[in-house]
Amino acid sequence: MSFQAYLDTIQEKTGKTPSDFKELAEKRGFTQNGKIHAGVKATQITDWLKQEFKLGHGHAMAIYALLKGKKPD
């Protein structure tokens, strides 16, 4: 599955776009100005995504990669 396919599936499941997740991560204090705060672990972000949005581990990691700066294909 391509990175973009992960993002498309996440959007279908949650109704949230990649931009929405970036905004939500900033509101939760995980990021600032588009960068993940030093000391924020991937597990903190993936646990949030799994709990709040019922994402599986792979899909949560795709959002983490997005927040780290990976661009869609």
All heavy atoms as TSV, in Angstrom:
chain	resi	resn	atom	element	x	y	z
A	1	MET	N	N	0.856	-1.177	0.000
A	1	MET	CA	C	0.000	0.000	0.000
A	1	MET	C	C	0.899	1.236	0.000
A	1	MET	O	O	1.841	1.318	0.775
A	1	MET	CB	C	-0.904	-0.035	1.239
A	1	MET	CG	C	-1.840	1.149	1.337
A	1	MET	SD	S	-2.935	1.124	2.780
A	1	MET	CE	C	-4.162	-0.029	2.248
A	2	SER	N	N	0.607	2.175	-0.857
A	2	SER	CA	C	1.399	3.400	-0.922
A	2	SER	C	C	1.029	4.322	0.240
A	2	SER	O	O	-0.025	4.181	0.869
A	2	SER	CB	C	1.156	4.129	-2.244
A	2	SER	OG	O	-0.145	4.704	-2.256
A	3	PHE	N	N	1.909	5.259	0.503
A	3	PHE	CA	C	1.665	6.245	1.558
A	3	PHE	C	C	0.355	6.983	1.285
A	3	PHE	O	O	-0.472	7.161	2.190
A	3	PHE	CB	C	2.855	7.207	1.635
A	3	PHE	CG	C	2.747	8.207	2.746
A	3	PHE	CD1	C	2.767	7.814	4.067
A	3	PHE	CD2	C	2.630	9.555	2.464
A	3	PHE	CE1	C	2.669	8.743	5.096
A	3	PHE	CE2	C	2.533	10.490	3.479
A	3	PHE	CZ	C	2.563	10.080	4.800
A	4	GLN	N	N	0.145	7.384	0.043
A	4	GLN	CA	C	-1.090	8.103	-0.311
A	4	GLN	C	C	-2.315	7.227	-0.082
A	4	GLN	O	O	-3.353	7.711	0.369
A	4	GLN	CB	C	-1.041	8.602	-1.755
A	4	GLN	CG	C	-2.262	9.433	-2.138
A	4	GLN	CD	C	-2.406	10.690	-1.289
A	4	GLN	OE1	O	-1.472	11.476	-1.188
A	4	GLN	NE2	N	-3.559	10.887	-0.667
A	5	ALA	N	N	-2.198	5.942	-0.370
A	5	ALA	CA	C	-3.320	5.031	-0.142
A	5	ALA	C	C	-3.666	4.952	1.343
A	5	ALA	O	O	-4.844	4.905	1.711
A	5	ALA	CB	C	-3.008	3.645	-0.693
A	6	TYR	N	N	-2.645	4.951	2.203
A	6	TYR	CA	C	-2.895	4.989	3.643
A	6	TYR	C	C	-3.678	6.251	4.005
A	6	TYR	O	O	-4.665	6.199	4.732
A	6	TYR	CB	C	-1.585	4.975	4.444
A	6	TYR	CG	C	-1.088	3.602	4.802
A	6	TYR	CD1	C	-0.104	2.976	4.043
A	6	TYR	CD2	C	-1.579	2.939	5.922
A	6	TYR	CE1	C	0.369	1.716	4.389
A	6	TYR	CE2	C	-1.108	1.681	6.275
A	6	TYR	CZ	C	-0.139	1.080	5.501
A	6	TYR	OH	O	0.322	-0.164	5.849
A	7	LEU	N	N	-3.218	7.384	3.505
A	7	LEU	CA	C	-3.886	8.651	3.823
A	7	LEU	C	C	-5.322	8.673	3.303
A	7	LEU	O	O	-6.228	9.159	3.993
A	7	LEU	CB	C	-3.091	9.832	3.259
A	7	LEU	CG	C	-1.696	10.047	3.837
A	7	LEU	CD1	C	-1.032	11.247	3.166
A	7	LEU	CD2	C	-1.712	10.208	5.345
A	8	ASP	N	N	-5.531	8.134	2.115
A	8	ASP	CA	C	-6.884	8.085	1.550
A	8	ASP	C	C	-7.805	7.222	2.409
A	8	ASP	O	O	-8.949	7.600	2.689
A	8	ASP	CB	C	-6.857	7.538	0.125
A	8	ASP	CG	C	-6.191	8.484	-0.865
A	8	ASP	OD1	O	-6.014	9.682	-0.538
A	8	ASP	OD2	O	-5.835	8.015	-1.966
A	9	THR	N	N	-7.308	6.073	2.850
A	9	THR	CA	C	-8.095	5.173	3.693
A	9	THR	C	C	-8.421	5.831	5.028
A	9	THR	O	O	-9.542	5.726	5.529
A	9	THR	CB	C	-7.336	3.850	3.918
A	9	THR	OG1	O	-7.096	3.235	2.653
A	9	THR	CG2	C	-8.119	2.900	4.801
A	10	ILE	N	N	-7.448	6.520	5.603
A	10	ILE	CA	C	-7.662	7.222	6.870
A	10	ILE	C	C	-8.735	8.287	6.706
A	10	ILE	O	O	-9.623	8.426	7.554
A	10	ILE	CB	C	-6.339	7.833	7.375
A	10	ILE	CG1	C	-5.368	6.716	7.779
A	10	ILE	CG2	C	-6.584	8.798	8.538
A	10	ILE	CD1	C	-3.934	7.184	7.952
A	11	GLN	N	N	-8.685	9.029	5.616
A	11	GLN	CA	C	-9.678	10.077	5.380
A	11	GLN	C	C	-11.078	9.469	5.211
A	11	GLN	O	O	-12.055	10.000	5.741
A	11	GLN	CB	C	-9.314	10.929	4.173
A	11	GLN	CG	C	-10.256	12.111	4.001
A	11	GLN	CD	C	-9.771	13.114	2.975
A	11	GLN	OE1	O	-8.638	13.065	2.528
A	11	GLN	NE2	N	-10.638	14.028	2.602
A	12	GLU	N	N	-11.168	8.350	4.500
A	12	GLU	CA	C	-12.454	7.681	4.330
A	12	GLU	C	C	-13.012	7.233	5.678
A	12	GLU	O	O	-14.204	7.366	5.939
A	12	GLU	CB	C	-12.311	6.468	3.409
A	12	GLU	CG	C	-12.101	6.822	1.960
A	12	GLU	CD	C	-11.763	5.601	1.109
A	12	GLU	OE1	O	-11.987	4.450	1.554
A	12	GLU	OE2	O	-11.256	5.799	-0.005
A	13	LYS	N	N	-12.143	6.699	6.529
A	13	LYS	CA	C	-12.577	6.164	7.827
A	13	LYS	C	C	-12.937	7.262	8.823
A	13	LYS	O	O	-13.908	7.140	9.563
A	13	LYS	CB	C	-11.476	5.277	8.421
A	13	LYS	CG	C	-11.835	4.694	9.759
A	13	LYS	CD	C	-10.791	3.751	10.290
A	13	LYS	CE	C	-11.273	3.214	11.633
A	13	LYS	NZ	N	-10.611	2.025	12.048
A	14	THR	N	N	-12.134	8.336	8.855
A	14	THR	CA	C	-12.290	9.348	9.903
A	14	THR	C	C	-12.977	10.624	9.439
A	14	THR	O	O	-13.428	11.413	10.265
A	14	THR	CB	C	-10.918	9.746	10.480
A	14	THR	OG1	O	-10.158	10.411	9.457
A	14	THR	CG2	C	-10.163	8.541	11.017
A	15	GLY	N	N	-12.964	10.875	8.134
A	15	GLY	CA	C	-13.477	12.139	7.620
A	15	GLY	C	C	-12.483	13.278	7.779
A	15	GLY	O	O	-12.804	14.425	7.485
A	16	LYS	N	N	-11.267	12.956	8.219
A	16	LYS	CA	C	-10.227	13.975	8.457
A	16	LYS	C	C	-9.182	13.934	7.349
A	16	LYS	O	O	-8.718	12.862	6.944
A	16	LYS	CB	C	-9.517	13.730	9.790
A	16	LYS	CG	C	-10.438	13.671	10.990
A	16	LYS	CD	C	-10.891	15.026	11.387
A	16	LYS	CE	C	-11.721	14.964	12.653
A	16	LYS	NZ	N	-12.751	15.962	12.694
A	17	THR	N	N	-8.800	15.121	6.892
A	17	THR	CA	C	-7.754	15.244	5.878
A	17	THR	C	C	-6.385	15.267	6.563
A	17	THR	O	O	-6.306	15.483	7.782
A	17	THR	CB	C	-7.921	16.542	5.083
A	17	THR	OG1	O	-7.709	17.643	5.973
A	17	THR	CG2	C	-9.289	16.642	4.429
A	18	PRO	N	N	-5.314	15.100	5.793
A	18	PRO	CA	C	-3.986	15.260	6.386
A	18	PRO	C	C	-3.817	16.618	7.081
A	18	PRO	O	O	-3.243	16.692	8.175
A	18	PRO	CB	C	-3.044	15.104	5.183
A	18	PRO	CG	C	-3.780	14.159	4.285
A	18	PRO	CD	C	-5.229	14.596	4.418
A	19	SER	N	N	-4.345	17.669	6.486
A	19	SER	CA	C	-4.270	18.998	7.107
A	19	SER	C	C	-5.004	19.032	8.439
A	19	SER	O	O	-4.551	19.674	9.387
A	19	SER	CB	C	-4.845	20.065	6.178
A	19	SER	OG	O	-4.059	20.184	5.027
A	20	ASP	N	N	-6.141	18.333	8.509
A	20	ASP	CA	C	-6.886	18.256	9.765
A	20	ASP	C	C	-6.036	17.615	10.859
A	20	ASP	O	O	-6.001	18.086	11.998
A	20	ASP	CB	C	-8.174	17.440	9.604
A	20	ASP	CG	C	-9.209	18.097	8.715
A	20	ASP	OD1	O	-9.223	19.351	8.607
A	20	ASP	OD2	O	-10.021	17.356	8.122
A	21	PHE	N	N	-5.351	16.518	10.513
A	21	PHE	CA	C	-4.516	15.843	11.506
A	21	PHE	C	C	-3.344	16.720	11.950
A	21	PHE	O	O	-2.972	16.722	13.126
A	21	PHE	CB	C	-4.019	14.491	10.986
A	21	PHE	CG	C	-5.063	13.417	11.093
A	21	PHE	CD1	C	-5.732	12.972	9.969
A	21	PHE	CD2	C	-5.391	12.864	12.317
A	21	PHE	CE1	C	-6.710	11.989	10.062
A	21	PHE	CE2	C	-6.369	11.887	12.432
A	21	PHE	CZ	C	-7.032	11.448	11.297
A	22	LYS	N	N	-2.796	17.481	11.031
A	22	LYS	CA	C	-1.720	18.411	11.405
A	22	LYS	C	C	-2.241	19.451	12.399
A	22	LYS	O	O	-1.574	19.767	13.390
A	22	LYS	CB	C	-1.142	19.091	10.167
A	22	LYS	CG	C	-0.319	18.156	9.304
A	22	LYS	CD	C	0.184	18.870	8.065
A	22	LYS	CE	C	1.007	17.942	7.195
A	22	LYS	NZ	N	1.502	18.609	5.993
A	23	GLU	N	N	-3.423	19.966	12.135
A	23	GLU	CA	C	-4.027	20.963	13.021
A	23	GLU	C	C	-4.353	20.354	14.390
A	23	GLU	O	O	-4.090	20.967	15.432
A	23	GLU	CB	C	-5.295	21.515	12.375
A	23	GLU	CG	C	-5.947	22.638	13.143
A	23	GLU	CD	C	-7.174	23.181	12.427
A	23	GLU	OE1	O	-7.122	23.340	11.187
A	23	GLU	OE2	O	-8.175	23.429	13.118
A	24	LEU	N	N	-4.909	19.157	14.389
A	24	LEU	CA	C	-5.247	18.490	15.642
A	24	LEU	C	C	-4.000	18.181	16.471
A	24	LEU	O	O	-4.020	18.320	17.702
A	24	LEU	CB	C	-6.026	17.203	15.362
A	24	LEU	CG	C	-7.440	17.384	14.827
A	24	LEU	CD1	C	-7.989	16.052	14.302
A	24	LEU	CD2	C	-8.345	17.953	15.898
A	25	ALA	N	N	-2.937	17.760	15.807
A	25	ALA	CA	C	-1.689	17.458	16.515
A	25	ALA	C	C	-1.126	18.720	17.168
A	25	ALA	O	O	-0.595	18.661	18.284
A	25	ALA	CB	C	-0.667	16.846	15.564
A	26	GLU	N	N	-1.264	19.839	16.490
A	26	GLU	CA	C	-0.789	21.099	17.062
A	26	GLU	C	C	-1.645	21.491	18.275
A	26	GLU	O	O	-1.116	21.884	19.306
A	26	GLU	CB	C	-0.791	22.207	16.014
A	26	GLU	CG	C	-0.168	23.479	16.520
A	26	GLU	CD	C	0.778	24.141	15.533
A	26	GLU	OE1	O	1.158	23.540	14.524
A	26	GLU	OE2	O	1.147	25.283	15.824
A	27	LYS	N	N	-2.946	21.334	18.164
A	27	LYS	CA	C	-3.840	21.649	19.281
A	27	LYS	C	C	-3.563	20.768	20.492
A	27	LYS	O	O	-3.719	21.200	21.622
A	27	LYS	CB	C	-5.304	21.505	18.860
A	27	LYS	CG	C	-5.788	22.617	17.969
A	27	LYS	CD	C	-7.248	22.433	17.597
A	27	LYS	CE	C	-7.707	23.525	16.656
A	27	LYS	NZ	N	-9.090	23.305	16.201
A	28	ARG	N	N	-3.156	19.510	20.253
A	28	ARG	CA	C	-2.847	18.577	21.339
A	28	ARG	C	C	-1.461	18.816	21.918
A	28	ARG	O	O	-1.098	18.192	22.911
A	28	ARG	CB	C	-2.919	17.134	20.842
A	28	ARG	CG	C	-4.243	16.770	20.273
A	28	ARG	CD	C	-5.191	16.053	21.089
A	28	ARG	NE	N	-5.018	14.682	21.410
A	28	ARG	CZ	C	-5.513	14.187	22.535
A	28	ARG	NH1	N	-6.078	14.953	23.404
A	28	ARG	NH2	N	-5.445	12.913	22.780
A	29	GLY	N	N	-0.684	19.694	21.294
A	29	GLY	CA	C	0.639	20.005	21.814
A	29	GLY	C	C	1.750	19.088	21.341
A	29	GLY	O	O	2.868	19.150	21.847
A	30	PHE	N	N	1.467	18.249	20.340
A	30	PHE	CA	C	2.494	17.364	19.801
A	30	PHE	C	C	3.421	18.095	18.838
A	30	PHE	O	O	4.585	17.726	18.695
A	30	PHE	CB	C	1.873	16.170	19.071
A	30	PHE	CG	C	1.137	15.215	19.966
A	30	PHE	CD1	C	-0.155	14.823	19.664
A	30	PHE	CD2	C	1.724	14.687	21.109
A	30	PHE	CE1	C	-0.848	13.931	20.472
A	30	PHE	CE2	C	1.048	13.801	21.928
A	30	PHE	CZ	C	-0.244	13.425	21.612
A	31	THR	N	N	2.885	19.107	18.163
A	31	THR	CA	C	3.667	19.842	17.173
A	31	THR	C	C	3.540	21.343	17.409
A	31	THR	O	O	2.626	21.803	18.091
A	31	THR	CB	C	3.181	19.532	15.737
A	31	THR	OG1	O	1.831	19.968	15.585
A	31	THR	CG2	C	3.299	18.062	15.404
A	32	GLN	N	N	4.470	22.050	16.794
A	32	GLN	CA	C	4.400	23.511	16.777
A	32	GLN	C	C	5.033	23.968	15.479
A	32	GLN	O	O	6.129	23.516	15.118
A	32	GLN	CB	C	5.144	24.114	17.964
A	32	GLN	CG	C	5.002	25.626	18.028
A	32	GLN	CD	C	5.613	26.200	19.298
A	32	GLN	OE1	O	6.411	25.562	19.964
A	32	GLN	NE2	N	5.222	27.404	19.621
A	33	ASN	N	N	4.321	24.829	14.769
A	33	ASN	CA	C	4.785	25.316	13.466
A	33	ASN	C	C	5.146	24.174	12.522
A	33	ASN	O	O	6.135	24.243	11.797
A	33	ASN	CB	C	5.964	26.266	13.637
A	33	ASN	CG	C	5.597	27.498	14.450
A	33	ASN	OD1	O	4.494	28.022	14.332
A	33	ASN	ND2	N	6.506	27.945	15.296
A	34	GLY	N	N	4.360	23.109	12.574
A	34	GLY	CA	C	4.561	22.000	11.648
A	34	GLY	C	C	5.674	21.045	11.999
A	34	GLY	O	O	5.993	20.165	11.199
A	35	LYS	N	N	6.260	21.159	13.185
A	35	LYS	CA	C	7.346	20.252	13.590
A	35	LYS	C	C	6.979	19.585	14.906
A	35	LYS	O	O	6.424	20.221	15.804
A	35	LYS	CB	C	8.655	21.009	13.748
A	35	LYS	CG	C	9.150	21.610	12.450
A	35	LYS	CD	C	10.552	22.154	12.627
A	35	LYS	CE	C	10.972	22.889	11.384
A	35	LYS	NZ	N	11.645	22.083	10.434
A	36	ILE	N	N	7.324	18.307	15.006
A	36	ILE	CA	C	7.075	17.578	16.246
A	36	ILE	C	C	8.022	18.103	17.318
A	36	ILE	O	O	9.215	18.281	17.078
A	36	ILE	CB	C	7.254	16.067	16.034
A	36	ILE	CG1	C	6.178	15.548	15.075
A	36	ILE	CG2	C	7.192	15.319	17.366
A	36	ILE	CD1	C	6.282	14.091	14.731
A	37	HIS	N	N	7.460	18.385	18.500
A	37	HIS	CA	C	8.265	18.865	19.625
A	37	HIS	C	C	9.320	17.831	19.995
A	37	HIS	O	O	9.055	16.626	19.965
A	37	HIS	CB	C	7.392	19.096	20.869
A	37	HIS	CG	C	6.599	20.345	20.848
A	37	HIS	ND1	N	7.167	21.596	20.912
A	37	HIS	CD2	C	5.262	20.550	20.788
A	37	HIS	CE1	C	6.217	22.509	20.887
A	37	HIS	NE2	N	5.042	21.897	20.798
A	38	ALA	N	N	10.492	18.305	20.383
A	38	ALA	CA	C	11.535	17.419	20.894
A	38	ALA	C	C	10.979	16.702	22.119
A	38	ALA	O	O	10.288	17.298	22.937
A	38	ALA	CB	C	12.775	18.227	21.263
A	39	GLY	N	N	11.251	15.446	22.219
A	39	GLY	CA	C	10.781	14.669	23.358
A	39	GLY	C	C	9.446	13.991	23.146
A	39	GLY	O	O	9.062	13.131	23.940
A	40	VAL	N	N	8.715	14.360	22.099
A	40	VAL	CA	C	7.445	13.686	21.801
A	40	VAL	C	C	7.782	12.392	21.066
A	40	VAL	O	O	8.459	12.398	20.045
A	40	VAL	CB	C	6.501	14.570	20.955
A	40	VAL	CG1	C	5.280	13.777	20.511
A	40	VAL	CG2	C	6.081	15.794	21.734
A	41	LYS	N	N	7.326	11.296	21.622
A	41	LYS	CA	C	7.612	9.972	21.064
A	41	LYS	C	C	6.514	9.557	20.085
A	41	LYS	O	O	5.353	9.952	20.229
A	41	LYS	CB	C	7.680	8.932	22.182
A	41	LYS	CG	C	8.634	9.275	23.290
A	41	LYS	CD	C	10.018	8.868	22.942
A	41	LYS	CE	C	10.912	9.059	24.159
A	41	LYS	NZ	N	12.241	9.325	23.840
A	42	ALA	N	N	6.898	8.740	19.135
A	42	ALA	CA	C	5.932	8.225	18.160
A	42	ALA	C	C	4.777	7.530	18.866
A	42	ALA	O	O	3.612	7.672	18.474
A	42	ALA	CB	C	6.621	7.262	17.199
A	43	THR	N	N	5.082	6.807	19.936
A	43	THR	CA	C	4.048	6.077	20.663
A	43	THR	C	C	2.983	7.002	21.234
A	43	THR	O	O	1.795	6.640	21.250
A	43	THR	CB	C	4.682	5.250	21.803
A	43	THR	OG1	O	5.661	4.391	21.233
A	43	THR	CG2	C	3.660	4.417	22.528
A	44	GLN	N	N	3.358	8.178	21.681
A	44	GLN	CA	C	2.372	9.120	22.207
A	44	GLN	C	C	1.370	9.497	21.123
A	44	GLN	O	O	0.165	9.576	21.372
A	44	GLN	CB	C	3.062	10.391	22.719
A	44	GLN	CG	C	3.919	10.177	23.943
A	44	GLN	CD	C	4.719	11.429	24.257
A	44	GLN	OE1	O	5.818	11.616	23.740
A	44	GLN	NE2	N	4.151	12.288	25.084
A	45	ILE	N	N	1.875	9.733	19.942
A	45	ILE	CA	C	1.017	10.141	18.825
A	45	ILE	C	C	0.181	8.962	18.332
A	45	ILE	O	O	-1.028	9.093	18.136
A	45	ILE	CB	C	1.858	10.770	17.695
A	45	ILE	CG1	C	2.478	12.076	18.210
A	45	ILE	CG2	C	1.016	10.997	16.444
A	45	ILE	CD1	C	3.468	12.724	17.276
A	46	THR	N	N	0.811	7.805	18.168
A	46	THR	CA	C	0.046	6.660	17.666
A	46	THR	C	C	-1.001	6.204	18.678
A	46	THR	O	O	-2.103	5.817	18.287
A	46	THR	CB	C	0.963	5.496	17.248
A	46	THR	OG1	O	1.773	5.091	18.352
A	46	THR	CG2	C	1.832	5.875	16.061
A	47	ASP	N	N	-0.687	6.265	19.962
A	47	ASP	CA	C	-1.691	5.899	20.977
A	47	ASP	C	C	-2.902	6.829	20.896
A	47	ASP	O	O	-4.045	6.368	20.983
A	47	ASP	CB	C	-1.095	5.949	22.386
A	47	ASP	CG	C	-0.181	4.764	22.686
A	47	ASP	OD1	O	-0.128	3.808	21.891
A	47	ASP	OD2	O	0.491	4.819	23.747
A	48	TRP	N	N	-2.668	8.118	20.730
A	48	TRP	CA	C	-3.756	9.095	20.582
A	48	TRP	C	C	-4.620	8.753	19.363
A	48	TRP	O	O	-5.844	8.715	19.448
A	48	TRP	CB	C	-3.160	10.503	20.469
A	48	TRP	CG	C	-4.055	11.516	19.834
A	48	TRP	CD1	C	-5.303	11.892	20.262
A	48	TRP	CD2	C	-3.792	12.292	18.662
A	48	TRP	NE1	N	-5.826	12.858	19.418
A	48	TRP	CE2	C	-4.914	13.124	18.427
A	48	TRP	CE3	C	-2.713	12.386	17.793
A	48	TRP	CZ2	C	-4.976	14.014	17.356
A	48	TRP	CZ3	C	-2.789	13.275	16.741
A	48	TRP	CH2	C	-3.901	14.077	16.536
A	49	LEU	N	N	-3.963	8.484	18.238
A	49	LEU	CA	C	-4.697	8.187	17.003
A	49	LEU	C	C	-5.486	6.884	17.108
A	49	LEU	O	O	-6.608	6.792	16.602
A	49	LEU	CB	C	-3.729	8.135	15.826
A	49	LEU	CG	C	-3.049	9.468	15.496
A	49	LEU	CD1	C	-1.877	9.254	14.558
A	49	LEU	CD2	C	-4.044	10.456	14.928
A	50	LYS	N	N	-4.907	5.895	17.762
A	50	LYS	CA	C	-5.594	4.619	17.939
A	50	LYS	C	C	-6.819	4.784	18.843
A	50	LYS	O	O	-7.880	4.231	18.559
A	50	LYS	CB	C	-4.647	3.584	18.533
A	50	LYS	CG	C	-3.569	3.124	17.571
A	50	LYS	CD	C	-2.588	2.219	18.298
A	50	LYS	CE	C	-1.424	1.822	17.426
A	50	LYS	NZ	N	-0.494	0.923	18.139
A	51	GLN	N	N	-6.663	5.542	19.917
A	51	GLN	CA	C	-7.772	5.726	20.859
A	51	GLN	C	C	-8.870	6.611	20.276
A	51	GLN	O	O	-10.042	6.243	20.304
A	51	GLN	CB	C	-7.263	6.359	22.149
A	51	GLN	CG	C	-6.522	5.412	23.037
A	51	GLN	CD	C	-6.078	6.089	24.328
A	51	GLN	OE1	O	-5.899	7.296	24.381
A	51	GLN	NE2	N	-5.904	5.293	25.362
A	52	GLU	N	N	-8.490	7.775	19.790
A	52	GLU	CA	C	-9.494	8.745	19.361
A	52	GLU	C	C	-10.132	8.419	18.015
A	52	GLU	O	O	-11.319	8.668	17.804
A	52	GLU	CB	C	-8.891	10.148	19.322
A	52	GLU	CG	C	-9.934	11.219	19.118
A	52	GLU	CD	C	-9.435	12.627	19.403
A	52	GLU	OE1	O	-8.551	12.799	20.263
A	52	GLU	OE2	O	-9.936	13.546	18.743
A	53	PHE	N	N	-9.346	7.868	17.102
A	53	PHE	CA	C	-9.839	7.642	15.741
A	53	PHE	C	C	-9.944	6.170	15.359
A	53	PHE	O	O	-10.297	5.845	14.238
A	53	PHE	CB	C	-8.954	8.389	14.734
A	53	PHE	CG	C	-8.965	9.866	14.947
A	53	PHE	CD1	C	-7.919	10.488	15.613
A	53	PHE	CD2	C	-10.034	10.645	14.550
A	53	PHE	CE1	C	-7.929	11.854	15.844
A	53	PHE	CE2	C	-10.063	12.002	14.772
A	53	PHE	CZ	C	-9.004	12.613	15.428
A	54	LYS	N	N	-9.596	5.295	16.305
A	54	LYS	CA	C	-9.684	3.840	16.078
A	54	LYS	C	C	-8.849	3.380	14.879
A	54	LYS	O	O	-9.244	2.485	14.135
A	54	LYS	CB	C	-11.137	3.383	15.909
A	54	LYS	CG	C	-12.055	3.814	17.025
A	54	LYS	CD	C	-11.657	3.237	18.348
A	54	LYS	CE	C	-12.654	3.608	19.428
A	54	LYS	NZ	N	-12.032	4.043	20.654
A	55	LEU	N	N	-7.692	4.035	14.690
A	55	LEU	CA	C	-6.793	3.635	13.613
A	55	LEU	C	C	-5.963	2.439	14.052
A	55	LEU	O	O	-5.640	2.303	15.237
A	55	LEU	CB	C	-5.850	4.787	13.240
A	55	LEU	CG	C	-6.490	6.041	12.664
A	55	LEU	CD1	C	-5.409	7.070	12.330
A	55	LEU	CD2	C	-7.315	5.733	11.425
A	56	GLY	N	N	-5.609	1.608	13.095
A	56	GLY	CA	C	-4.667	0.535	13.360
A	56	GLY	C	C	-3.257	1.102	13.441
A	56	GLY	O	O	-3.026	2.276	13.132
A	57	HIS	N	N	-2.322	0.247	13.834
A	57	HIS	CA	C	-0.948	0.724	14.026
A	57	HIS	C	C	-0.341	1.289	12.732
A	57	HIS	O	O	0.282	2.349	12.746
A	57	HIS	CB	C	-0.068	-0.400	14.580
A	57	HIS	CG	C	1.307	0.060	14.908
A	57	HIS	ND1	N	1.578	0.853	16.003
A	57	HIS	CD2	C	2.481	-0.116	14.259
A	57	HIS	CE1	C	2.868	1.133	16.026
A	57	HIS	NE2	N	3.439	0.551	14.988
A	58	GLY	N	N	-0.513	0.597	11.628
A	58	GLY	CA	C	0.063	1.060	10.363
A	58	GLY	C	C	-0.494	2.401	9.917
A	58	GLY	O	O	0.252	3.266	9.458
A	59	HIS	N	N	-1.782	2.578	10.078
A	59	HIS	CA	C	-2.400	3.844	9.690
A	59	HIS	C	C	-1.994	4.969	10.641
A	59	HIS	O	O	-1.753	6.099	10.210
A	59	HIS	CB	C	-3.923	3.691	9.610
A	59	HIS	CG	C	-4.346	2.876	8.441
A	59	HIS	ND1	N	-4.498	1.522	8.510
A	59	HIS	CD2	C	-4.617	3.227	7.164
A	59	HIS	CE1	C	-4.849	1.068	7.312
A	59	HIS	NE2	N	-4.926	2.083	6.477
A	60	ALA	N	N	-1.881	4.654	11.924
A	60	ALA	CA	C	-1.407	5.659	12.885
A	60	ALA	C	C	0.032	6.063	12.562
A	60	ALA	O	O	0.388	7.241	12.647
A	60	ALA	CB	C	-1.520	5.122	14.308
A	61	MET	N	N	0.848	5.100	12.167
A	61	MET	CA	C	2.237	5.416	11.805
A	61	MET	C	C	2.297	6.265	10.537
A	61	MET	O	O	3.212	7.088	10.382
A	61	MET	CB	C	3.056	4.126	11.629
A	61	MET	CG	C	3.418	3.460	12.941
A	61	MET	SD	S	4.387	4.507	14.070
A	61	MET	CE	C	5.907	4.696	13.151
A	62	ALA	N	N	1.336	6.092	9.639
A	62	ALA	CA	C	1.296	6.933	8.435
A	62	ALA	C	C	1.051	8.391	8.827
A	62	ALA	O	O	1.679	9.299	8.274
A	62	ALA	CB	C	0.224	6.444	7.468
A	63	ILE	N	N	0.159	8.620	9.784
A	63	ILE	CA	C	-0.072	9.996	10.250
A	63	ILE	C	C	1.164	10.517	10.957
A	63	ILE	O	O	1.552	11.674	10.775
A	63	ILE	CB	C	-1.313	10.081	11.159
A	63	ILE	CG1	C	-2.582	9.708	10.379
A	63	ILE	CG2	C	-1.440	11.469	11.794
A	63	ILE	CD1	C	-2.906	10.637	9.213
A	64	TYR	N	N	1.820	9.680	11.744
A	64	TYR	CA	C	3.068	10.097	12.392
A	64	TYR	C	C	4.098	10.498	11.329
A	64	TYR	O	O	4.752	11.543	11.456
A	64	TYR	CB	C	3.619	8.974	13.279
A	64	TYR	CG	C	4.943	9.317	13.897
A	64	TYR	CD1	C	5.025	10.237	14.932
A	64	TYR	CD2	C	6.117	8.749	13.432
A	64	TYR	CE1	C	6.243	10.582	15.492
A	64	TYR	CE2	C	7.339	9.076	13.988
A	64	TYR	CZ	C	7.393	9.983	15.019
A	64	TYR	OH	O	8.611	10.334	15.559
A	65	ALA	N	N	4.231	9.697	10.278
A	65	ALA	CA	C	5.170	10.023	9.193
A	65	ALA	C	C	4.794	11.344	8.542
A	65	ALA	O	O	5.670	12.160	8.222
A	65	ALA	CB	C	5.192	8.906	8.159
A	66	LEU	N	N	3.503	11.574	8.357
A	66	LEU	CA	C	3.028	12.843	7.805
A	66	LEU	C	C	3.473	14.001	8.699
A	66	LEU	O	O	3.977	15.013	8.221
A	66	LEU	CB	C	1.504	12.817	7.688
A	66	LEU	CG	C	0.847	14.088	7.190
A	66	LEU	CD1	C	0.988	14.196	5.683
A	66	LEU	CD2	C	-0.605	14.117	7.597
A	67	LEU	N	N	3.292	13.835	10.006
A	67	LEU	CA	C	3.673	14.896	10.945
A	67	LEU	C	C	5.181	15.109	10.981
A	67	LEU	O	O	5.655	16.212	11.245
A	67	LEU	CB	C	3.165	14.556	12.350
A	67	LEU	CG	C	1.634	14.473	12.507
A	67	LEU	CD1	C	1.281	13.995	13.906
A	67	LEU	CD2	C	0.975	15.792	12.178
A	68	LYS	N	N	5.936	14.042	10.698
A	68	LYS	CA	C	7.405	14.144	10.646
A	68	LYS	C	C	7.896	14.811	9.366
A	68	LYS	O	O	9.054	15.164	9.257
A	68	LYS	CB	C	8.042	12.748	10.746
A	68	LYS	CG	C	7.976	12.110	12.095
A	68	LYS	CD	C	9.001	12.643	13.051
A	68	LYS	CE	C	10.379	12.116	12.721
A	68	LYS	NZ	N	11.376	12.523	13.691
A	69	GLY	N	N	6.997	14.949	8.382
A	69	GLY	CA	C	7.373	15.659	7.177
A	69	GLY	C	C	7.345	14.854	5.893
A	69	GLY	O	O	7.688	15.367	4.846
A	70	LYS	N	N	6.935	13.570	5.966
A	70	LYS	CA	C	6.820	12.797	4.740
A	70	LYS	C	C	5.671	13.352	3.907
A	70	LYS	O	O	4.619	13.655	4.425
A	70	LYS	CB	C	6.563	11.319	5.054
A	70	LYS	CG	C	6.446	10.476	3.795
A	70	LYS	CD	C	6.578	9.007	4.089
A	70	LYS	CE	C	6.318	8.138	2.901
A	70	LYS	NZ	N	7.184	8.313	1.774
A	71	LYS	N	N	5.899	13.501	2.656
A	71	LYS	CA	C	4.899	14.033	1.733
A	71	LYS	C	C	4.186	12.882	1.034
A	71	LYS	O	O	4.785	11.854	0.761
A	71	LYS	CB	C	5.557	14.920	0.674
A	71	LYS	CG	C	6.361	16.053	1.254
A	71	LYS	CD	C	5.454	17.141	1.779
A	71	LYS	CE	C	6.263	18.338	2.178
A	71	LYS	NZ	N	6.027	18.845	3.465
A	72	PRO	N	N	2.904	13.065	0.712
A	72	PRO	CA	C	2.206	12.028	-0.065
A	72	PRO	C	C	2.895	11.785	-1.389
A	72	PRO	O	O	3.523	12.688	-1.952
A	72	PRO	CB	C	0.810	12.626	-0.273
A	72	PRO	CG	C	0.652	13.632	0.803
A	72	PRO	CD	C	2.041	14.176	1.058
A	73	ASP	N	N	2.788	10.542	-1.900
A	73	ASP	CA	C	3.398	10.189	-3.197
A	73	ASP	C	C	2.889	11.054	-4.310
A	73	ASP	O	O	1.819	11.522	-4.329
A	73	ASP	CB	C	3.113	8.724	-3.543
A	73	ASP	CG	C	3.765	7.781	-2.547
A	73	ASP	OD1	O	4.809	8.125	-1.983
A	73	ASP	OD2	O	3.221	6.679	-2.365
